[in-house]
Amino acid sequence: MSSYLLKNGTVVNDGESKQQDVLIKKNRIEKIGTNLSDDSATIIDLSGKLILPGCIDDQVHFREPGLTHKGNIYSESRAAVAGGITSFMEMPNTSPNATTQELLEDKYQIARKNSIANYSFFMGATNDNLDEVLKTNAAEVCGVKVFMGSSTGNMLVDNEKTLAGLFSNVPMLIATHCEDEQTIQKNLADAKLKYGVNIPIELHPIIRNEEACYLSSSLAVHLAERHGARLHVLHISTAKETELFNNQLSIKDKKITAEACVHHLWFSDEDYTSKGTFIKWNPAVKTISDRDGIWTALLDNRIDVVATDHAPHTIEEKKNNYLNAPSGGPLVQHALISMMEHVKKGKITIERVVEKMAHNPAVLFRIKERGFVREGYYADLVIVDPNLDYSVHQNNILYKCGWSPFEGYTFSSSIDKTFVNGEIVYDNNQVIEGTNGMRLSFNPAH
């Protein structure tokens, strides 16, 4: 195990930014203070740089098993640490779907061998696997995923009895994809009637519209309130949905929480003209006023977490027409620096970015000993250079799919180093092989 003494950096943690030294030993943060010394540690001077807790991404699709032509746990975890994401939670709509305890465990075994970042995997709910879902160990699994709208993977849960059973019986966090299927299918049928197979990409936010999102999100919130469930609504895409969430409670006391994704904070429907199907996501990127509403809710704490919904598809797949191009895009490598760009523009503070991308995911998922720069915690850290530009181009994209919706953009900050469990896994624009991440563990009860 390596020992490091990080000197002269600015630690951003718990709402404050202070110049402090950080001593890392035996995977963990041993000491935080000023003028620290340790003869056994390698000294790293971080003058002018920021020391942040590693980001925890609560929603990724790394595709393995079954869809590894798009990405796999090895390739996408490498991209994640290059972007300052030290822990991820992966969704169950792989092939096969992770809807039994055995299939779920298979993914953990793959990650144990191949993931450079720390990991957890959601158990998947279907219309008929409640008994299997209830076997899930809340100390070792991040949560249960319910697709209340169909997306990649054919895991739609639309049976009212099943939904009531899930929300009334599952003690762990339930994460939901919320889009009303009936509304979407009607809108899609109308578009096909008018355009045939040549539906313009600009209609994506009209087909998967505000009504579809709000109907489903409001149902999820109603079910959670009725049954006292822990609910986390993923990838909010409309201003109207933000009205469903409360900002009067602290994150540790909330039972109903919400997430925004970096693409819904960056893009709007005006970008379909230039980006086309490469910004086709479910839920859809919508209007500028929706984007503004999401920002307002993020800043006033109705939205608690910023994540990626990282979902790689090949360039060839994305180049298809509207009906055949899959939804989703790769984001983990550029999520933090995209949020740093908003910091530079004065839209959000660096302390709030850390809160939304590290602290809050750790608190609401009850992750043990991660998400903060604290003595005794695992040394999951990202070093950001706020003054070194980083241009996204094909030669430095690490996603297996080889493209990014940010391609051609120059960010005004960059990731300098990433530590996972006290080991340097990214430095000087290179992923450093040789160490693997750990399985995340959780405190099931307060």
C-alpha positions, 0 to 999 in steps of 0.5 A: 500500500502506498503512502502520500502526503498531499501538500498545499492544495485547497481541500473542498469539503463540507461546504468549505474550501481551505488550504490543507495537507492530506496524509494518505496511508493504508488506503485511507486518509490518516490526517488532515491539517497544516504543515504536516510531515511524514518521512515515509510518504511520497510528497506531492505538491498541489499548489494552485490545485483543488483536492475534492472527494471523489465523485460518486455516480449513482447512475451508469450503464457500463453494459456488461454482461452482454452488450460489451461492443458498446462498453464494459466494466473495465473500459468505462471504469477507466474513463470514470476515474479519468473524470474524477469519478471514484465510485459508480452504481450501475443499472440492471438493464444489461443482457441478461437483466440483473433480476435474480440474485445470481445474475446480480452477483455475476456482475459483482464478480466481473467488477471485482476482477476488472473495475478500477473504480469502486462499484455497486450494482442495482437489483432490477425489478420486473412485473413478476420478481418481487420475491427475488427483489426482497432477497437483496442484501441492503448492506451490500447492494445500493438499491432496487431499480424500477423502470416506470417507463420503458428504456433500453432493456425491456424492463418496464414495470407497469403493473399497479399491483407490482408497483404497490408491492414494491413500494410497500415491501422494499426497505432499501432505496428504490430508484426510478426511471419515470416516464408514462408509457401510454403517453409516449406510445400515443405521441409516437403513434401521432408522429409516425402518422405524420412523418412515417419513418422519417421522424425528426430528432427535434420531436424527441422531447415532444414524444417523450414530453413533460406530461409523460415525465410528470405523470410517472414521477408524480405517481412514484412520489405518491406511492412512496408517500403512501407506503413510506418508501425510500424513493430516488427519482432519477434524471429529472428533465422538466421544470414541472417535476421539480415541484414534486420535491421538498427542500425543507429537510436535510439530505439525511432526513429526506425519504424522497430525493431527486437527481439531475444529470449533467446533460440536462444541465448543459444541453437544450432542445436548441442543440438537436440541430447540431448534435442530432441523435448524439444527444438523444436521451431518455428522458429527453433533453427539453426546453431552455426553461426546463433546463433553467427550472432544473438548475433552480431546483438543484440550487435550492435543494429540491434536487439532491444529486448530479449524476451522468446516466452514462450510457454508451452506444457505438457511433454506428448505432447513434448515426441511425435515424430517429426510430433506430438510434438508441437513447443514451450517451457516454459522460463519466469522463467529462461530467466533473469538468463540465460542472467545473465549467458552470463554476467558472461561469458563476452558476454554481460554487465548487462547494455545491458541486462537491455536495451534489456529486460526492457528499449527497450520494454518500449520505442518501445511499448510506455509503460507508466511509466515502464521499468526504475528505475526512480522517479515517475515510477511504482516500477516494480523491480527485485533484482538479487543476482549475486553470489548465484547459482540457480539449475533448477530442477522439485521441483522449476519449477513453470510452470504448464507443470512442465518442463524446457529446462534448467532442470539440469543446475545450473545458477551462479546467482538467483532472490532474490526478485521481486516487481510489482507496489511496492509490493513484489510478489517474495521473498526467492524462494516463490511467494507471493500471494495477489496482482494482476498486472495492465493492461499496458497502452500506449502512442499511439503517440510520 
